[in-house]
Amino acid sequence: MISTTLSDGRVKHETPGWVGYQNPGEPMTKTKWLKDGVKYWEVKGTKNVYLVTRNASGKMNCECKGFMFRKKCKHISEIL
């Protein structure tokens, strides 16, 4: 596994077939893993950087609380 510290303090882990992002101060078990081939964007929010993903069928997801509750958010709108 290859690990790289990003400028925002997160750690990017790469292993064959997967990419993971670990937030500062969180344990490895909280790492958000993405399968290779999944498109993703890092969108800067008001306080955090959020991962927006699009799967093979085109469905987009965001890890922000707004998306968790409403299934819509400004981070996805920004990408579209």
N, C-alpha and C positions, 0 to 999 in steps of 0.2 A: 504494500500500500504506500502511496506517495501522499504526503501531507504538506500543504502550503498555507502559510498565514497570509490572509488578505489584508488590504489597507484598512478595512473597517474593523479588524480584530477577529473576524471569523476565521475558522480553519477549513480549508477545502481538502477533502480526502478523495483520492482517486484509486480505484481498484478495477480490474478488468470487468467491464460491463456496467459499472456503477460510479456515480459521483455523489459525494456527501458534503453537506455544509453544517458545521458545528458552530453555534453561537458562543461568544466569549463567556467564560464562567460556567458553561453548562457541561455536563458529563457527556462522554461519547455516546451513551445510550439515547440522548436527545437529538442526535444527528439526523438531519433530514436527507434521506437518500433518494436519488433519482436514477432511473435506469437509462443507460446510454440510448440515444435516439429520441428521448423526450426533449422537446424544445423547452427552454426556460430562459427567463429574463430576471435580472436583479433590478428591482424598482425601488428607488429611494422614497420612503414615506416621510411624514413629518418628524418621526423620532427613530424609525428603524429602516432597515433594508429588507424588503419582502421578496420572496421567490414567487414568481408567476410561472406556471407550467401549462403546456398544451400537450395532451396525449395524442396518440396516433389517430384517434377519431375526431380530433379537433376541439375537444372540450377543454376549456381553460379553467384553472384553479389558482387561487391566491391564498397565502397563509395568514392574511390579516384577519382581524376579528370581524370587520365589516362583511367580508366574504363568507365567513363562517355562519353569520346570522342571516344575511340577505341574499347570498349567492350572487352578489354583484358588488363591485368596488371600483374606486377611482384608479387603482393600479392597473386593472385589466383594461379599463377605458383608455388609459394613457398609452397602452401598447397597441390597442386597436386603432 
